[in-house]
Amino acid sequence: MNSTVAFAVGVILLVALAAFAVAAFNLLRRLDVRVSEALSGIDVQLTRRADLVPNLINAVKGYAAHEQKIFDEVTAARTGATRAAATGTVDDKSQAQARLDRAIGTVLAVAENYPDLKASANYLQLQDQLADTESQLAFARQYYNDAAASLNQRVVTIPWMFFTGLAGVGKRPFYQAPPGQQGPPQVQF
């Protein structure tokens, strides 16, 4: 009977250990999926922002036709941001976004020189949409960083760290805006 009890305890311990391993694996995979989803949220907002840029350029173009170099830079920056949103790393996305920030800031600064443009309903609507997108982008970045922090905390702590290889999960980088690009382009009228 003594060996039967020892066997039963051993089986219970093995089952408990297997259940814990499955739970740890599933937890790490869920956290990893949450980080991927959060990064996709940033991509959606970056793409939305990049899609607003041609409308903004068209609104300004009629008033500032001689500023072609600025429009070319904005177009190149938009293309880079769209490409980074589709296939880039977190750092690629951050760098492309910084370039687009600078380009949008330049277009908005050009728009300051045209009072009729600033009063245009279309331009004001684009401004509102851009401001809304900036807010959503800030939220998406924060959501991503929160998700990455949750995953990273588990990946480096016991007992979860023992299951990272099995789950194929590792630390994720935080989204950091490049120096001087932590906020949206500032426009003053």
Buried (B, 14 or more C-beta within 10 A) or exposed (E): EEEEEEEEEEEEEEEEEEEEBEEBBEBBBEBBEBBBEBBEBBBBBBBBBBEBBBBBBEBBBEBBEEBEEBBEBBBEBBBBBBBBBEEBEBEBBBBBBBBBBBBBBBBBBBBEEBEEBBEBEEBEEBBEBBEEBBEBBBEBBEBBBBBBEBBBEBBEEEEBEEBBEEBEBEBBBEBEBEEEBEEBBEBEE
